[in-house]
Amino acid sequence: MWRRAAVAAGRGLPGMAGRRWRSGSLTVCAPRTVSPHGLCLHSPERAAAERAPRIYTRTGDAGFSSTFTGERRPKGDRIFEALGATDELSSAIGLAGEFSSEKGHTFVDQLHKVQCMLQDVGSNIATPLSSAREAHLKRTSFSEKPILELEQWIDSYSEQLPPLRAFILPVGAACAPHFLGVALVVPLVQAGEADPNVAKYLNRLSDYLFVLARYAAMKEGKEEKIYIKPEP
């Protein structure tokens, strides 16, 4: 006890700098082994910090990346192209959510939920069915429930909008990259590499974003941009 008390008081012990004592599960460090933040350099917390994953791994420097199933594929593989498009869509929706929040729109929480669902979409895409085991499928399965939720949102906003009497131009920052995402995911589904519900969700999401853009424009008092046939 006297040794621990001396260390705790910051006095240390002659000839004991850099050493530590253990009592049960408690590790007590001499003053020189304590970080500026008060973290014992030999503590479990320190060890956990050293094990924390880094942002960079260097494993893709040669032009290959891993799927969730452990496959190594070229970075230009259609799986990674679809993942990239999904990430771009999520970023665009996040930006649209920020703008919508500034305008006081009430659907911002829906956009945040869509971003969360796109994380699940990405997990499914990153798990090619041709190499997935049961444990993989259990963690990355994609159900029909979020598709039905999108349809409910679409119907709710559509009831508040004037009927479409002409083609209108897409508006809103969240719309542009989405159609590319659909185009890249559909071949994966057709090849049996991704869950069909993923393609259905993305397809329904394009309808939701279109209707939501109309709804936002209406709430902000903006006039819809109608397609006008160019003069010959």
N, C-alpha and C positions, 0 to 999 in steps of 0.2 A: 504494500500500500504506500509506503513512504516514497518508493521510486516513482510510482504513478503520480503521486501528489506533486513531487518535485518537477516532473515533466510538465504537468498541467499548469503549474505556476510559471513556467517558462525559464526555470533556473537550470534545468538539465543536470547532468552528473559528470564529474570529471572523467575524461577518458571514454565517455559513453556516447559521444555525438555520432549520429548516423545509425545508432542501434535502436532496436525496438523490443518491447516486452509484450507478451500475450497472457491475458487472463480470461479464460473461457473463450468467448467469441470476440473479445475486445482487444484490438491492437493499439498499443500506445507508442507514439513515436517521439524520439528525441527532437529538440527544436530544429536541427538542421535538416530533418527529413519531413518537415511540414511545409506545404506549398504556401505561397502568398495568400491563397484563398482559404487557408485553414484545412486543406485536404491532406490527410496523411498519405505520403507517397507510397506507402506499403499497404494501404487500406484496400478493402474490397471495392470501394467506390473508385479508387484510382485504377484498379485492374479493369473494372467495367468500362471506364472511360477509354482505356487503351484498346479495348476490344470493339469500341464503337465503329460502325462501318464508315468509310470515307465516301465522299461524293464521287470521286473518280476511282476506277478500278484498274485501268490500263489494259483490261482484258479485250477491249475492242479496238486496240490500236492497229491491229493487223487487218481490220476490215470485216471482222466477224463479231456477232453478238449471240447471246444465248436466249433460247425460249424458256418458258417456265418449266418445260419438260426436260431441259438440259441439253437440247440440240444446239449445235453451233451452226449458224447459218450466215451467209453474207449479209452485210448491212443493207444491200439493195434488194433483199428478198421481199416478196410481196407482203409477208407478215409484218415486217418492220415498216414498210411503206404505209400499210393500213394503220399501224400503231401511230406513226407520225401524223397522219391525217386526223386521227382521233384526238391526239394531243393538241393539234392546231385548232380543232373545233372547240375543245374545252377552253383553250385560251381566249378564243373569240367570244365565247359565251360569257366567260369571266369579265371581259372588257365590257360587253353589252350589259352585264349585271351592274357594273359600276356606274355606267351612264344612266341606267334605269333607276338605280337607287337615288342618284342626284335629282332625277325628275319626280321622285316620290311614287314610283309605280309599286303596286302591291304584289307583282309576280316575281320579285327578285328571289324569294325563297325557292320558287320553282326552278329558276335557272341554276341556283346552287345545287339543288337536288339532281338536276340533269347532269351537272359536272361530276357529282358523286357516282351517278350511274355510268358515266363514260369511263370512269376508272374501272368499273366492273366489265364494261365492254372491252377495254384494253386487256384486262386479265384473261378474258375468254379468247381473244384474238392471239394472245401470247402463248396459248396452250393448244397447239395443233392437235387435233383429235387423232391423227395418224400415229402419234408417239405418246399420247396421254395415257396414264394409268388411272385406276379408279380413284386414288387419292388426289390426283390432279383435277379430275373431273368434279369431284365433290367440292373442291375449294373454288372452282371457277365457273360453275354452271350458271346459266342465265335463264331466268324464268320468264313467263309471259306477263307476270304482274305489272312490271313497269310499262309495258306496251299498253295495257288496258288503262293505266293511269294517264298516259299521254292522250289517249283517245278521249277520256273524260275531260281533260283540260281543253282539248281542241273543241269539243262540243260546247263547253261552257262559254268560251270566247266567241265561237261562231254565232251563237244565239244573240250576242250583243252587237254584232257587226252587220252593216248593210250587205245585201246579197251582191255577189260578184256579177257584173254585167259586161265586163270587158277584161282583157288580160291586163294585169298590173305588174309593174316591175318590182323585183325583190328589193326589200330595204332592210336595214339593220345589220350591224356588224357581225351578228352571230350566224348569218345565213351563208355567206360566201364559201367557206371551206367545207361546209357540211356535205354538199353533193359529191365532192371528191371522195370523202370518207365512205359514202355509200357505194360509189363505183369501185373502190378498192376492196371493200369487205365482201361484196356479193360474190366475186370469183372464189374467195376462200370458202364461202358457204357451199357454193356449187361443187367445189373440189372435195367437200366433206371434211374440211379442216377447222371450221368454226360452226358454232351453234346457229341454226336458222333464226332463232329468236333475236340474235344480235343484229342481223340484217333487217329484220322486221322493226326492231327498235329504232335503228338509224333511219329507216324509211319513214316511220311515223314521226320521228323527231323533225324531219324536214318539213312535214305538214304543220307540226306544232310551231316551229319557228316562223313559218310563213304567216300563220294566223296571228301569232303573237306580235309580229311586226305590224300587221294591220291594226291590231287592237291598240298598240302603243301609239301609232300615228293618230288614231282617232282620239285617244285620250289627250294627246298633246295638241290637238286641233290642226294637224297637218293634213294636207290634201294628198291623196294617193296618186302616185305617178302611173298613168295609164299608157299602155303600149299604143303607139301611133305608127301606122304603116308608112314607111318612107316613100317619098314620091319616086316614081320610076324615072 
